[in-house]
Amino acid sequence: MADRTPAVDAAIEAELRLLAPDVRASPELLGELLHPEFTEFGVSGTRWDRASIITALSENTSGNGRSIMTSRMRGVQLADDLVHLTFDTESNGRTAHRSSLWRQCDGAWLLWFHQGTPFSEGGPPKP
């Protein structure tokens, strides 16, 4: 069950900010949200570090682009300084399950780890 604590609320707010087109287009704004040790396993299977994801997103995102749609976002506070979020996204007809770990560092919530797994709405029936 998801717990709505101030930490979970802060992580959700930061996640939604990270998904905004103007933030994704700005290396500076992205850098404000990513932990120095950030790692991602993307929907493509690519492993990203902080520098490579900032470059890829800021070069391939228009500040006037369409927002990524989110659904079923929920979170749980795992420790005083650690929040786990799960949610689904849809962008340009592609859907993905998402998992993010946010760490509080010097008063700011920073994305430490992220994973995206593609799925289709009409996928196999659940057991």
C-alpha positions as CSV (number, residue, x, y, z in Angstrom):
1,M,0.0,0.0,0.0
2,A,1.3,3.4,-0.9
3,D,2.0,5.8,2.0
4,R,1.4,9.6,1.3
5,T,4.1,11.2,3.4
6,P,5.6,14.6,2.9
7,A,8.7,12.8,1.4
8,V,6.5,10.8,-1.0
9,D,4.7,14.0,-2.0
10,A,8.1,15.8,-2.6
11,A,9.4,12.9,-4.7
12,I,6.2,12.8,-6.8
13,E,6.4,16.6,-7.3
14,A,10.1,16.2,-8.4
15,E,9.2,13.3,-10.8
16,L,6.5,15.3,-12.5
17,R,8.8,18.2,-12.8
18,L,11.4,15.9,-14.4
19,L,8.8,14.8,-17.0
20,A,8.0,18.4,-18.1
21,P,9.2,19.2,-21.6
22,D,10.9,22.5,-20.5
23,V,12.9,20.7,-17.8
24,R,13.9,17.8,-20.1
25,A,15.1,20.3,-22.7
26,S,17.4,22.1,-20.2
27,P,20.7,20.5,-19.0
28,E,20.7,22.8,-16.0
29,L,17.2,22.0,-14.9
30,L,17.8,18.3,-15.4
31,G,21.0,18.5,-13.4
32,E,19.1,20.0,-10.5
33,L,17.0,16.8,-10.3
34,L,19.6,14.0,-10.9
35,H,21.8,12.6,-8.2
36,P,25.6,12.6,-9.1
37,E,25.5,8.8,-9.0
38,F,22.3,8.5,-11.2
39,T,21.7,5.3,-13.2
40,E,18.9,4.4,-15.5
41,F,17.9,1.2,-17.4
42,G,15.8,2.7,-20.2
43,V,12.9,1.2,-22.1
44,S,15.3,0.6,-24.9
45,G,17.5,-1.5,-22.7
46,T,20.2,1.2,-22.6
47,R,22.1,1.8,-19.4
48,W,22.4,5.6,-18.8
49,D,24.5,7.6,-16.4
50,R,23.9,11.1,-15.3
51,A,26.0,12.8,-18.1
52,S,24.6,10.6,-20.9
53,I,21.0,11.0,-20.0
54,I,21.3,14.8,-19.6
55,T,22.9,15.0,-23.1
56,A,20.4,12.6,-24.7
57,L,17.3,14.3,-23.2
58,S,18.4,17.9,-23.8
59,E,19.4,17.2,-27.4
60,N,16.3,15.3,-28.3
61,T,13.6,17.2,-26.4
62,S,11.9,20.4,-27.5
63,G,10.9,22.8,-24.8
64,N,7.6,23.2,-26.6
65,G,7.1,19.4,-26.8
66,R,4.2,17.4,-25.6
67,S,4.2,16.3,-22.0
68,I,4.6,12.7,-21.0
69,M,1.3,11.4,-19.7
70,T,1.4,9.6,-16.3
71,S,-1.0,7.3,-14.6
72,R,-1.2,5.1,-11.5
73,M,1.6,7.0,-9.7
74,R,2.2,5.9,-6.2
75,G,5.0,5.9,-3.7
76,V,6.3,4.5,-0.5
77,Q,8.9,6.0,1.8
78,L,11.6,3.3,2.4
79,A,13.7,5.4,4.8
80,D,13.9,8.9,6.0
81,D,15.9,9.9,2.8
82,L,14.6,7.3,0.3
83,V,11.3,7.1,-1.7
84,H,10.3,4.5,-4.3
85,L,7.8,5.6,-6.9
86,T,6.0,3.4,-9.5
87,F,3.9,4.7,-12.3
88,D,3.0,4.2,-16.0
89,T,3.7,6.6,-18.8
90,E,2.4,7.2,-22.3
91,S,4.3,9.2,-24.9
92,N,3.7,9.2,-28.7
93,G,1.7,5.9,-28.4
94,R,4.4,4.1,-26.4
95,T,3.6,2.9,-22.9
96,A,6.0,2.0,-20.1
97,H,5.9,0.9,-16.5
98,R,8.3,3.1,-14.5
99,S,10.2,2.7,-11.2
100,S,12.2,5.5,-9.6
101,L,14.2,5.8,-6.4
102,W,14.5,9.3,-5.0
103,R,17.1,10.2,-2.4
104,Q,17.1,13.3,-0.2
105,C,20.5,15.0,-0.3
106,D,21.2,18.3,1.4
107,G,17.5,19.0,1.6
108,A,16.7,18.3,-2.1
109,W,15.1,15.2,-3.5
110,L,17.3,13.8,-6.3
111,L,16.6,10.9,-8.7
112,W,19.1,8.2,-7.9
113,F,17.8,5.3,-10.0
114,H,15.2,4.8,-12.7
115,Q,14.0,1.9,-14.8
116,G,11.4,1.8,-17.6
117,T,9.9,-1.3,-19.0
118,P,7.7,-1.2,-22.2
119,F,4.3,-2.7,-22.1
120,S,1.2,-2.7,-24.3
121,E,-2.3,-2.2,-22.9
122,G,-3.5,-5.3,-24.9
123,G,-0.8,-7.5,-23.5
124,P,-1.2,-11.0,-22.3
125,P,-3.9,-11.8,-19.9
126,K,-2.9,-11.7,-16.2
127,P,-2.8,-15.1,-14.5
